Amino acid sequence: MGKPLIISIFTVFVLFTTSASFGQTYGSVALDNEIYYILELCETRGLCSNLPSVRPWSRKLVLSRVNESLANAAESPGALGNNERRILENYRDSLEDAGTGLDLHNGTYSGKVELGRTGVEISGKAAVEVDIEASAGLYPGDTRYGTETWVNTFFAGDIGRHVSYGFSFSGGIIRVPREKLGRYHIYYDGYVNPPSGEAYQDRVIDTYGQPLTHFPYSYKKKWDSSVYFFDNLSDYSSWPYDFAGVYGMGAEISASFLEGGLFFRAGRFEHDWGSLPAGSSLALNQAARPFLGIEGTFAPVSWFSISSLTGFLEYYNELGIKKSSMPNQNAFTISMLNFKYKNYLFIDIGESVVWPKRFELGYISPITNSFFYQGNVGDFDNLAMFFNIKARYPGLGSMWFSFFLDEASIQGDMFILDRTMVSYHGGLQYSLPFLPFASIVLSYTRIEPYCYTHTTIDVPWYRVPMEEAYTNNGVGLGYYLPPNADELLLRFEAKPWQRGSAHFQYQMIRHGADYGTSAVDGSSLVSELDPDGRSSNPVLRKYFLHDGAYQWYHVLKLGGGHSFEPRGVVPFRLTAEAGLVFSQFSNIDGPANSGTSSPYHMIDTVEYPRQLGFVFTLGIKIFPKI
């Protein structure tokens, strides 16, 4: 596929630059767009057909569901309020073909050309978007400021009726301060004989806190590879603790056949898989970094689909391009079966695997079960399974449950073993009838110790041990919480006026300390469980909150946004979010990780201090795109 794909991309680029109707019919809609939330509520009300469980959705699918919702609402008076109807009409207008030529109001240039005498029309559109964010974290005696300024360029269009393409390049200047907290032992203390010898014993890493100018576990890393400081552009770092230049790239080629029943997409973009609300997936979450992959969905009937994705994961650049990437040569495959019963019941059954790069047809094939296939080729991979179920009462709301299993040992005390690496998530959403597109969500998530991690292992085709954690570019592929954490979330969201949005959120997050004298094993994505005696060693037991120090976050925040589209003026969107973060630690009296459950109490020490802070973020997006 390599050379034909490169030739196709080059041909499209040449045609575009020489004669650039805007279509990008099957191009994806960014996962942070509010249309995902709006269409989920339309689906809940029964205004549109069931939405795919694999995101991102294509522009054509979004447009068809918007039109379907408007048409059904026209036949059911009261199904949509006036503001809700206008909101959907605005999205419809922004998704439809805007014609050709230069459009200074929207910062775009569109054109089309016919490919020789074939009758195949190639359309293209160039667009620009400027995204600026200023943030601040105010803590007693310590005020930090951050910023992200990005210039995003897009090239997208259609090739005939079935194929779309898109490319993006972003450059920015950012600053995201955070604190170094201490050191963390990757291996369990008793692990003194790793497979590859002395060089890999008792490794430790620096531990950093959450970005001080953002709410805990809310910051999403947007840059690719490294950051570049201006005093030495030949040097690079893994984090922009001071002003640094960054870049980001994205691309996709997508195709749809059989009236949408068969859909393929290849490229580097973000994903969110599952029938749960957007951002809730435990297996492949939109909080993860993008990676290059090939994705396909086959939906032969309205109640069933099968999806599969295979791509190559990226390393986190801490020690230089070669040294950091050497043990991170991984591919990733995820497959999912989706079942639907009308607008009432949704079930996902899937599996995923992180595997050192090799030509392994069994994992790539969507019709091969990886769990059994691994037994045929050897256990050198990190295999996981997941299950989602969502029930809905149309017009009222939904409730759901999700389960992710990374590894387990089936025995009597399996639920307190460290090696039972599971996570689960449950919640409910209620659609509020008295405000436009309003809902309230209550959810609980638990990520067990060592979940999403994996021991470094020797594999036959590499000369150094391979890391196989469930991560990409240093960020988890699953839910945004780290291992050994839980979260109680209450969120209210609405579109109270035509071009505006508002939200209120409370979170309680608890996470095992990954630094200090009472650090809890298995509390970091780089944790590695002792491979010996996992099911018999009494020390390898977990007792949440009762086996060491834990940080408790209480987060309260309020935010919103409004889009401005005055005539003759550049359109822009303003967003703001502000709130309080209260953090404190609990600890036990005895040593951490003793294999016994001990009472805990709240503390306030130099090592584990109590903090109260105010966080504020203000953003402006010029030429906002859908």
DOBA-370393 format. One record per residue (C-alpha): residue in one letter; chain; x, y, z. Coordinates in Angstrom, 1 decimal. Example, Ala and Ser with C-alpha at 12.3 -4.5 7.8 and 13.67 -1.06 7.14 Angstrom:
  residuo  cadena       X       Y       Z
        A       A    12.3    -4.5     7.8
        S       A    13.7    -1.1     7.1
This chain:
  residuo  cadena       X       Y       Z
        M       A     0.0     0.0     0.0
        G       A     2.9     2.3     0.6
        K       A     3.9     3.5    -2.9
        P       A     0.3     3.8    -4.3
        L       A    -0.7     5.8    -1.2
        I       A     2.3     8.2    -1.5
        I       A     1.6     8.7    -5.3
        S       A    -2.1     9.4    -4.6
        I       A    -1.3    12.0    -1.9
        F       A     1.3    13.6    -4.2
        T       A    -1.2    13.8    -7.1
        V       A    -3.8    15.4    -4.9
        F       A    -1.3    17.9    -3.6
        V       A    -0.2    18.9    -7.1
        L       A    -3.7    19.3    -8.3
        F       A    -4.7    21.2    -5.3
        T       A    -1.8    23.7    -5.5
        T       A    -2.4    24.3    -9.2
        S       A    -6.2    24.6    -9.1
        A       A    -7.5    24.5    -5.7
        S       A   -16.1    22.8    -4.7
        F       A   -15.2    22.3    -1.1
        G       A   -16.5    19.0    -0.1
        Q       A   -14.3    16.8     2.2
        T       A   -17.5    14.8     2.4
        Y       A   -16.0    12.0     4.4
        G       A   -13.4    14.0     6.2
        S       A   -13.6    13.7    10.0
        V       A   -15.1    16.3    12.4
        A       A   -12.7    17.2    15.2
        L       A   -13.6    15.3    18.5
        D       A   -13.7    18.5    20.5
        N       A   -16.5    19.9    18.5
        E       A   -19.8    20.5    20.3
        I       A   -21.8    18.8    17.5
        Y       A   -21.0    15.4    19.1
        Y       A   -22.7    16.4    22.3
        I       A   -25.7    17.9    20.4
        L       A   -26.2    14.9    18.2
        E       A   -26.1    12.5    21.1
        L       A   -29.0    14.4    22.7
        C       A   -30.8    14.4    19.3
        E       A   -30.3    10.6    19.3
        T       A   -31.6    10.4    22.8
        R       A   -34.8    12.3    21.8
        G       A   -35.3     9.9    18.8
        L       A   -34.8    12.7    16.3
        C       A   -32.0    11.0    14.3
        S       A   -30.9     7.5    13.5
        N       A   -28.4     5.7    15.8
        L       A   -24.9     7.2    15.7
        P       A   -21.8     5.1    15.0
        S       A   -19.8     3.9    18.0
        V       A   -16.5     4.7    16.3
        R       A   -15.5     8.4    16.4
        P       A   -14.6    10.7    14.7
        W       A   -17.6    10.9    12.5
        S       A   -17.5    12.1     8.9
        R       A   -18.8    15.4     7.8
        K       A   -21.4    13.7     5.6
        L       A   -22.7    11.6     8.5
        V       A   -22.9    14.7    10.8
        L       A   -24.7    16.7     8.1
        S       A   -27.2    13.8     7.4
        R       A   -28.0    13.5    11.2
        V       A   -28.5    17.2    11.5
        N       A   -30.9    17.3     8.5
        E       A   -32.7    14.2     9.8
        S       A   -33.1    15.8    13.2
        L       A   -34.5    19.0    11.7
        A       A   -36.9    17.1     9.4
        N       A   -38.2    14.9    12.2
        A       A   -38.6    17.9    14.5
        A       A   -40.7    19.7    11.8
        E       A   -43.1    16.8    11.9
        S       A   -43.2    16.7    15.7
        P       A   -44.0    20.2    17.1
        G       A   -42.2    20.8    20.4
        A       A   -39.5    18.3    19.7
        L       A   -37.0    21.2    19.3
        G       A   -37.1    24.6    20.8
        N       A   -36.5    27.7    18.7
        N       A   -32.9    28.1    19.9
        E       A   -32.2    24.4    19.3
        R       A   -33.5    24.5    15.8
        R       A   -31.3    27.6    15.0
        I       A   -28.3    25.8    16.5
        L       A   -28.8    22.8    14.2
        E       A   -29.4    25.1    11.2
        N       A   -26.1    26.9    11.9
        Y       A   -24.3    23.6    11.9
        R       A   -26.1    22.6     8.7
        D       A   -25.0    25.8     7.0
        S       A   -21.4    25.5     8.1
        L       A   -21.2    21.9     6.8
        E       A   -22.8    22.4     3.4
        D       A   -20.8    23.3     0.3
        A       A   -19.9    27.0     0.4
        G       A   -19.0    27.2    -3.3
        T       A   -15.6    28.2    -4.8
        G       A   -13.2    31.1    -4.6
        L       A   -11.8    33.2    -1.9
        D       A   -13.9    33.7     1.3
        L       A   -12.1    36.2     3.5
        H       A   -14.9    36.2     6.1
        N       A   -14.2    32.5     6.8
        G       A   -10.5    32.4     5.9
        T       A   -10.8    29.9     3.2
        Y       A   -10.1    29.4    -0.5
        S       A   -12.0    26.7    -2.5
        G       A   -11.7    25.3    -6.0
        K       A   -12.2    22.2    -8.1
        V       A   -10.7    20.6   -11.2
        E       A   -11.5    17.7   -13.4
        L       A    -9.0    14.9   -13.6
        G       A    -8.2    14.7   -17.3
        R       A   -11.0    13.2   -19.3
        T       A   -12.0    10.8   -16.7
        G       A   -15.0    12.8   -15.5
        V       A   -13.6    12.5   -11.9
        E       A   -13.8    15.8   -10.1
        I       A   -11.3    16.8    -7.5
        S       A   -12.2    19.5    -5.1
        G       A   -10.1    21.3    -2.6
        K       A   -10.2    23.8     0.2
        A       A    -7.5    25.7     2.1
        A       A    -8.3    27.1     5.5
        V       A    -6.6    28.7     8.4
        E       A    -7.5    28.9    12.1
        V       A    -5.8    30.8    14.9
        D       A    -6.2    29.4    18.4
        I       A    -5.0    31.4    21.4
        E       A    -5.3    30.4    25.1
        A       A    -4.1    32.2    28.2
        S       A    -4.2    30.3    31.5
        A       A    -3.3    31.0    35.1
        G       A    -3.0    29.0    38.3
        L       A    -3.0    31.0    41.5
        Y       A    -1.8    29.1    44.6
        P       A    -0.7    30.6    48.0
        G       A     2.7    32.2    47.4
        D       A     2.9    30.8    43.9
        T       A     1.2    32.1    40.7
        R       A     1.9    30.5    37.4
        Y       A     1.0    31.6    33.9
        G       A     0.7    29.6    30.7
        T       A    -0.2    30.1    27.1
        E       A    -0.9    28.3    23.9
        T       A    -0.9    30.1    20.6
        W       A    -1.4    28.0    17.5
        V       A    -1.8    28.7    13.8
        N       A    -3.5    25.8    12.2
        T       A    -3.7    25.3     8.4
        F       A    -5.9    22.8     6.7
        F       A    -6.1    21.3     3.1
        A       A    -9.1    19.1     2.4
        G       A   -11.4    18.0    -0.3
        D       A   -12.9    15.2    -2.3
        I       A   -11.8    12.9    -5.1
        G       A   -14.9    11.9    -7.0
        R       A   -18.0    10.7    -5.0
        H       A   -16.4     8.2    -2.7
        V       A   -13.1     9.4    -1.5
        S       A   -12.1    12.4     0.7
        Y       A    -8.7    13.7     1.9
        G       A    -7.4    16.1     4.4
        F       A    -4.0    17.4     5.7
        S       A    -3.2    19.8     8.5
        F       A    -0.1    21.4     9.8
        S       A     0.0    23.5    13.0
        G       A     2.7    25.6    14.5
        G       A     2.6    27.2    18.0
        I       A     4.3    28.9    20.9
        I       A     3.3    27.4    24.2
        R       A     4.2    27.4    27.9
        V       A     2.8    24.9    30.4
        P       A     4.5    25.1    33.8
        R       A     4.5    22.1    36.2
        E       A     6.5    21.1    39.2
        K       A     9.0    18.3    39.7
        L       A     7.7    16.4    42.8
        G       A    10.3    13.6    43.3
        R       A    11.4    10.2    42.1
        Y       A     9.4     7.1    41.3
        H       A    10.7     3.5    41.3
        I       A     9.5     1.8    38.1
        Y       A    10.0    -1.7    39.5
        Y       A     8.5    -3.1    42.6
        D       A    11.1    -3.0    45.4
        G       A    11.5    -6.8    45.6
        Y       A    12.2    -7.1    41.9
        V       A    15.9    -7.7    41.8
        N       A    16.3   -10.0    38.8
        P       A    14.8    -8.5    35.7
        P       A    15.1   -10.6    32.5
        S       A    17.8    -8.5    30.9
        G       A    20.3    -8.2    33.7
        E       A    21.7    -5.6    36.0
        A       A    21.4    -2.6    33.6
        Y       A    17.6    -2.6    34.1
        Q       A    17.4    -3.0    37.9
        D       A    15.6    -0.6    40.1
        R       A    15.1     2.1    37.5
        V       A    13.7     5.4    38.7
        I       A    12.2     8.4    36.9
        D       A    11.4    12.0    37.7
        T       A     7.8    12.6    38.7
        Y       A     6.0    15.8    37.8
        G       A     2.7    17.2    39.0
        Q       A    -0.3    18.2    37.0
        P       A     0.1    21.4    34.9
        L       A    -0.3    24.2    37.4
        T       A    -2.3    26.5    34.9
        H       A    -4.9    23.8    34.2
        F       A    -7.4    21.8    36.2
        P       A    -6.1    18.3    37.3
        Y       A    -6.1    15.7    34.5
        S       A    -7.7    18.1    32.0
        Y       A    -4.7    19.3    30.0
        K       A    -4.4    17.7    26.6
        K       A    -1.0    17.6    25.0
        K       A    -1.3    19.0    21.4
        W       A     2.2    18.9    20.1
        D       A     4.0    16.2    18.2
        S       A     7.5    14.8    19.1
        S       A     9.5    17.4    21.0
        V       A     9.4    21.1    22.1
        Y       A    12.1    23.5    21.0
        F       A    13.4    26.3    23.2
        F       A    14.3    29.5    21.4
        D       A    17.7    29.9    23.0
        N       A    18.9    26.7    21.4
        L       A    16.7    25.4    18.5
        S       A    19.0    22.4    18.0
        D       A    18.1    21.2    21.4
        Y       A    14.7    19.8    22.4
        S       A    12.8    18.7    25.4
        S       A     9.8    16.6    26.3
        W       A     7.9    19.4    28.0
        P       A     7.4    23.2    27.5
        Y       A     8.1    24.3    31.1
        D       A     9.0    27.7    29.5
        F       A     8.2    29.3    26.2
        A       A     8.9    26.9    23.4
        G       A     8.1    26.3    19.7
        V       A     6.0    23.3    18.8
        Y       A     4.4    21.7    15.8
        G       A     1.6    19.2    15.0
        M       A     0.6    17.3    11.9
        G       A    -2.5    15.4    10.8
        A       A    -3.7    13.6     7.7
        E       A    -6.4    11.3     6.5
        I       A    -7.8     9.7     3.4
        S       A   -11.2     8.3     3.8
        A       A   -13.6     6.4     1.6
        S       A   -17.2     5.2     1.8
        F       A   -19.0     2.5    -0.2
        L       A   -22.3     0.5    -0.1
        E       A   -24.2     3.6     0.9
        G       A   -22.1     4.1     4.0
        G       A   -22.1     0.4     5.0
        L       A   -18.4     0.1     4.3
        F       A   -16.1     2.9     5.5
        F       A   -12.3     3.1     5.5
        R       A   -10.0     5.7     6.8
        A       A    -6.2     5.9     6.8
        G       A    -4.1     8.7     8.5
        R       A    -3.0    10.3    11.7
        F       A    -5.9    11.6    13.8
        E       A    -7.6    11.2    17.2
        H       A   -10.0     8.4    18.1
        D       A   -12.8     7.7    20.5
        W       A   -14.3     4.2    20.5
        G       A   -17.5     3.0    22.2
        S       A   -21.2     3.5    22.4
        L       A   -20.7     5.5    25.6
        P       A   -20.8     9.3    25.6
        A       A   -17.8    10.9    24.0
        G       A   -14.8    11.0    26.2
        S       A   -15.9     8.0    28.4
        S       A   -14.1     5.2    26.6
        L       A   -11.7     3.0    28.7
        A       A   -10.2     1.3    25.6
        L       A    -9.5     4.2    23.1
        N       A   -10.2     7.6    24.4
        Q       A   -10.2    11.0    22.7
        A       A    -7.7    12.2    25.5
        A       A    -5.1    10.0    23.8
        R       A    -2.5    11.3    21.3
        P       A    -3.1    10.6    17.6
        F       A    -1.1     8.0    15.7
        L       A    -0.9     6.8    12.1
        G       A    -3.2     3.9    11.4
        I       A    -5.8     2.3     9.1
        E       A    -9.4     2.0    10.3
        G       A   -12.4     0.3     8.9
        T       A   -16.1    -0.3     9.8
        F       A   -18.5    -2.7     8.1
        A       A   -22.1    -2.2     9.0
        P       A   -24.2    -4.7     6.9
        V       A   -27.4    -4.1     8.9
        S       A   -28.6    -1.3    11.1
        W       A   -28.2    -3.2    14.3
        F       A   -24.7    -4.6    13.9
        S       A   -21.2    -3.4    12.9
        I       A   -17.7    -4.6    13.1
        S       A   -14.8    -2.1    13.4
        S       A   -11.0    -2.6    13.4
        L       A    -8.0    -0.2    13.6
        T       A    -4.3    -0.9    13.3
        G       A    -1.6     1.7    13.7
        F       A     1.9     2.4    14.9
        L       A     2.4     4.1    18.3
        E       A     4.9     6.9    19.0
        Y       A     7.5     7.2    21.7
        Y       A     7.9     9.9    24.4
        N       A    11.0    11.9    23.8
        E       A    12.8    12.1    27.1
        L       A    16.3    10.9    26.4
        G       A    16.7    11.8    22.7
        I       A    15.3    10.4    19.6
        K       A    17.2     7.1    19.4
        K       A    17.5     6.3    23.1
        S       A    13.9     7.1    23.8
        S       A    12.4     5.3    20.8
        M       A    14.6     2.1    21.1
        P       A    12.4     0.3    23.6
        N       A     9.1     1.8    22.2
        Q       A     8.7     0.1    18.9
        N       A     5.0    -0.8    19.2
        A       A     2.0    -1.2    17.1
        F       A    -1.6    -1.1    18.3
        T       A    -4.7    -3.0    17.1
        I       A    -8.3    -2.7    18.4
        S       A   -11.4    -4.5    17.1
        M       A   -15.0    -4.1    18.3
        L       A   -18.3    -5.7    17.6
        N       A   -21.3    -3.3    18.1
        F       A   -24.9    -4.4    18.6
        K       A   -27.9    -2.1    18.8
        Y       A   -31.6    -2.7    19.6
        K       A   -33.5     0.3    18.2
        N       A   -32.9     3.3    20.4
        Y       A   -32.9     1.3    23.6
        L       A   -29.9    -0.9    24.0
        F       A   -26.2    -0.7    22.8
        I       A   -23.5    -3.3    23.4
        D       A   -19.8    -3.2    22.5
        I       A   -17.5    -6.3    22.8
        G       A   -13.9    -5.7    21.9
        E       A   -10.3    -6.4    22.3
        S       A    -7.1    -4.5    21.9
        V       A    -3.4    -5.3    21.8
        V       A    -0.1    -3.4    22.0
        W       A     2.5    -5.4    20.2
        P       A     6.1    -4.9    19.2
        K       A     6.3    -4.0    15.5
        R       A     6.4    -7.1    13.2
        F       A     4.4    -8.4    10.3
        E       A     1.7   -10.1    12.4
        L       A    -1.3   -10.8    10.3
        G       A    -3.3   -12.3    13.1
        Y       A    -3.6    -9.0    15.1
        I       A    -4.3    -7.0    11.9
        S       A    -7.1    -9.3    10.8
        P       A   -10.5    -8.2    12.3
        I       A   -11.9   -11.7    12.0
        T       A    -9.2   -13.3    14.2
        N       A    -9.5   -13.4    18.0
        S       A    -6.3   -12.0    19.5
        F       A    -6.9   -13.7    22.8
        F       A    -6.6   -17.2    21.3
        Y       A    -4.2   -16.2    18.5
        Q       A    -1.6   -15.0    21.1
        G       A    -1.4   -18.6    22.3
        N       A    -0.4   -19.7    18.8
        V       A     2.4   -17.2    18.2
        G       A     3.8   -16.6    21.7
        D       A     3.0   -14.2    24.6
        F       A     5.1   -11.2    23.8
        D       A     2.3    -8.7    23.7
        N       A     0.0    -6.6    25.9
        L       A    -3.5    -7.9    25.3
        A       A    -6.7    -6.4    26.7
        M       A   -10.5    -6.9    26.4
        F       A   -13.4    -4.6    27.0
        F       A   -17.2    -4.5    27.3
        N       A   -19.6    -1.6    27.1
        I       A   -23.4    -1.6    27.6
        K       A   -25.7     1.4    27.4
        A       A   -29.5     1.4    28.0
        R       A   -31.6     4.4    27.0
        Y       A   -35.1     5.6    27.7
        P       A   -35.8     7.7    24.6
        G       A   -36.5    11.3    25.4
        L       A   -35.3    11.0    29.0
        G       A   -31.7     9.8    29.2
        S       A   -29.3     6.9    29.3
        M       A   -27.3     4.8    31.7
        W       A   -24.2     2.8    31.0
        F       A   -21.4     0.5    32.3
        S       A   -18.0    -0.2    30.9
        F       A   -15.4    -2.8    31.8
        F       A   -11.7    -3.0    30.7
        L       A    -9.5    -6.0    31.5
        D       A    -5.8    -5.8    31.0
        E       A    -4.7    -8.9    33.0
        A       A    -6.0   -11.1    35.7
        S       A    -5.5   -14.4    37.5
        I       A    -8.7   -16.4    38.1
        Q       A    -8.6   -17.4    41.8
        G       A   -10.4   -16.8    45.0
        D       A    -8.7   -13.5    46.0
        M       A    -8.3   -12.2    42.5
        F       A    -9.9    -8.9    43.2
        I       A    -7.2    -7.8    45.7
        L       A    -4.3    -9.0    43.6
        D       A    -2.1    -6.3    42.0
        R       A    -2.1    -8.4    38.8
        T       A    -5.8    -8.0    38.4
        M       A    -5.4    -5.0    36.1
        V       A    -9.0    -3.8    35.4
        S       A   -10.9    -0.5    35.1
        Y       A   -14.6     0.2    35.1
        H       A   -16.8     3.1    34.5
        G       A   -20.5     3.7    35.0
        G       A   -22.8     6.7    34.7
        L       A   -26.1     8.1    33.7
        Q       A   -27.2    11.1    31.7
        Y       A   -30.5    12.9    32.0
        S       A   -31.8    15.2    29.3
        L       A   -33.1    18.4    30.8
        P       A   -36.3    19.6    29.0
        F       A   -36.3    23.2    30.2
        L       A   -33.0    24.5    28.6
        P       A   -31.7    24.1    25.0
        F       A   -29.6    21.0    24.6
        A       A   -29.2    20.7    28.3
        S       A   -28.2    17.6    30.3
        I       A   -26.7    16.5    33.6
        V       A   -24.2    13.6    33.9
        L       A   -23.2    11.6    36.9
        S       A   -20.5     9.0    36.6
        Y       A   -17.9     7.0    38.5
        T       A   -14.6     5.6    37.2
        R       A   -12.1     3.3    38.8
        I       A    -8.7     2.5    37.4
        E       A    -7.0    -0.3    39.4
        P       A    -3.2    -0.3    40.1
        Y       A    -1.0    -1.3    37.2
        C       A    -3.9    -1.1    34.7
        Y       A    -2.7     0.2    31.3
        T       A     0.9    -0.8    32.3
        H       A     3.1    -3.7    31.3
        T       A     6.4    -5.2    32.4
        T       A     9.4    -4.6    30.1
        I       A    10.0    -7.9    28.3
        D       A    12.6    -9.5    26.0
        V       A    11.2   -10.3    22.6
        P       A    13.0   -12.5    20.0
        W       A    13.4    -9.9    17.3
        Y       A    14.8    -7.0    19.3
        R       A    18.1    -6.7    21.1
        V       A    16.8    -4.5    24.0
        P       A    13.8    -5.2    26.3
        M       A    10.6    -3.6    24.9
        E       A     8.1    -1.4    26.8
        E       A     4.5    -2.4    26.2
        A       A     2.5    -0.1    28.3
        Y       A    -1.0     1.0    27.0
        T       A     0.4     4.4    26.0
        N       A     1.2     6.5    23.0
        N       A     3.7     9.4    23.1
        G       A     3.7     9.2    26.9
        V       A    -0.1     9.5    27.2
        G       A    -2.5     6.7    28.0
        L       A    -4.6     5.3    25.2
        G       A    -7.5     4.7    27.5
        Y       A    -9.2     6.9    30.1
        Y       A    -7.4    10.1    31.1
        L       A    -6.9     9.0    34.8
        P       A    -3.6     7.2    35.7
        P       A    -3.5     3.8    37.3
        N       A    -4.7     3.4    41.0
        A       A    -7.2     6.3    40.8
        D       A   -10.9     6.9    40.9
        E       A   -13.2     9.8    39.9
        L       A   -16.7    10.9    40.9
        L       A   -17.9    13.3    38.2
        L       A   -21.0    15.6    38.1
        R       A   -21.4    17.7    35.0
        F       A   -24.2    20.1    33.8
        E       A   -24.0    21.3    30.2
        A       A   -26.3    23.4    28.0
        K       A   -26.6    25.6    25.0
        P       A   -28.6    28.4    26.6
        W       A   -28.5    30.7    23.6
        Q       A   -28.0    30.2    19.8
        R       A   -24.2    30.6    19.6
        G       A   -23.3    30.0    23.2
        S       A   -22.6    27.2    25.6
        A       A   -22.2    26.8    29.3
        H       A   -21.1    24.1    31.7
        F       A   -20.7    23.4    35.4
        Q       A   -18.6    20.5    36.8
        Y       A   -17.6    19.0    40.1
        Q       A   -15.0    16.2    40.4
        M       A   -13.5    14.3    43.2
        I       A   -10.4    12.5    42.1
        R       A    -8.2    10.2    44.3
        H       A    -4.9     8.9    43.1
        G       A    -2.1     6.9    44.8
        A       A     1.0     9.0    45.3
        D       A     3.7     8.3    42.7
        Y       A     6.5    10.0    44.7
        G       A     7.8    10.3    48.2
        T       A     8.3     8.0    51.2
        S       A     4.7     6.6    51.0
        A       A     4.4     6.2    47.2
        V       A     2.0     3.4    46.2
        D       A     3.1     0.8    43.8
        G       A     1.3     0.7    40.5
        S       A     0.2     4.3    40.5
        S       A     2.0     5.4    37.3
        L       A     1.7     4.5    33.6
        V       A     5.4     3.5    33.8
        S       A     4.9     1.1    36.8
        E       A     6.0    -2.4    36.2
        L       A     4.6    -5.3    38.3
        D       A     7.1    -7.9    39.6
        P       A     6.8   -10.8    37.1
        D       A     7.6   -13.3    39.8
        G       A     5.1   -14.6    42.4
        R       A     2.2   -12.4    41.2
        S       A    -0.4   -14.7    42.5
        S       A     1.3   -15.9    45.7
        N       A     3.4   -13.1    47.1
        P       A     1.3   -11.5    49.9
        V       A     2.9    -8.1    49.3
        L       A     1.4    -7.9    45.8
        R       A    -2.0    -6.9    47.2
        K       A    -3.9    -3.7    46.7
        Y       A    -6.0    -1.9    49.3
        F       A    -7.2     1.4    47.8
        L       A    -6.6     4.3    50.2
        H       A    -5.3     1.9    52.8
        D       A    -1.9     1.0    51.5
        G       A     0.0     4.3    51.3
        A       A    -0.4     8.0    50.5
        Y       A    -3.2     9.2    48.2
        Q       A    -3.9    12.6    46.8
        W       A    -7.5    13.8    47.0
        Y       A    -8.7    16.5    44.5
        H       A   -11.9    18.4    44.8
        V       A   -12.4    20.4    41.6
        L       A   -15.2    22.9    41.0
        K       A   -15.3    24.8    37.7
        L       A   -17.7    26.9    35.6
        G       A   -17.2    27.7    31.9
        G       A   -18.7    28.6    28.6
        G       A   -18.2    30.1    25.2
        H       A   -19.8    32.2    22.5
        S       A   -19.3    32.5    18.8
        F       A   -19.3    35.9    17.0
        E       A   -20.0    36.2    13.3
        P       A   -20.5    39.9    12.6
        R       A   -20.9    40.9     8.9
        G       A   -17.7    42.2     7.3
        V       A   -15.6    41.1    10.4
        V       A   -13.6    38.0    11.0
        P       A   -15.6    35.4    12.9
        F       A   -14.3    34.3    16.2
        R       A   -15.2    32.3    19.3
        L       A   -14.5    33.2    22.9
        T       A   -14.2    30.7    25.7
        A       A   -13.6    31.0    29.4
        E       A   -13.4    28.6    32.4
        A       A   -12.6    29.3    36.0
        G       A   -12.8    27.4    39.3
        L       A   -11.2    26.1    42.4
        V       A    -8.9    23.2    43.1
        F       A    -8.6    21.9    46.6
        S       A    -5.9    19.2    47.1
        Q       A    -5.0    17.2    50.2
        F       A    -3.4    13.8    51.0
        S       A    -4.3    10.9    53.1
        N       A    -1.8     8.4    54.5
        I       A    -1.4     5.4    56.8
        D       A     0.7     5.1    59.9
        G       A     2.7     2.1    58.7
        P       A     4.9     1.6    55.6
        A       A     3.3     1.7    52.2
        N       A     2.8    -1.5    50.1
        S       A     3.0    -3.8    53.1
        G       A     0.3    -6.1    51.7
        T       A    -2.1    -5.3    54.6
        S       A    -4.9    -2.9    55.0
        S       A    -4.3     0.0    57.4
        P       A    -6.6     2.9    58.5
        Y       A    -5.9     6.2    56.8
        H       A    -6.1     9.8    58.0
        M       A    -5.8    13.2    56.3
        I       A    -2.3    14.9    56.5
        D       A    -0.6    18.1    55.7
        T       A     3.2    17.8    55.5
        V       A     6.0    19.3    53.6
        E       A     6.2    16.2    51.5
        Y       A     2.5    15.9    51.0
        P       A     1.0    19.4    51.4
        R       A    -2.6    20.7    51.4
        Q       A    -3.3    23.2    48.7
        L       A    -6.1    25.5    47.6
        G       A    -5.8    27.2    44.2
        F       A    -7.8    29.2    41.6
        V       A    -7.4    28.3    37.9
        F       A    -8.6    30.5    35.1
        T       A    -8.4    30.0    31.3
        L       A    -9.4    32.4    28.5
        G       A    -9.4    31.4    24.9
        I       A   -10.1    33.0    21.5
        K       A   -10.4    31.1    18.2
        I       A   -10.3    33.1    15.0
        F       A   -11.9    31.5    11.9
        P       A   -13.3    28.6    14.0
        K       A   -13.8    25.5    11.9
        I       A   -16.1    22.5    12.2
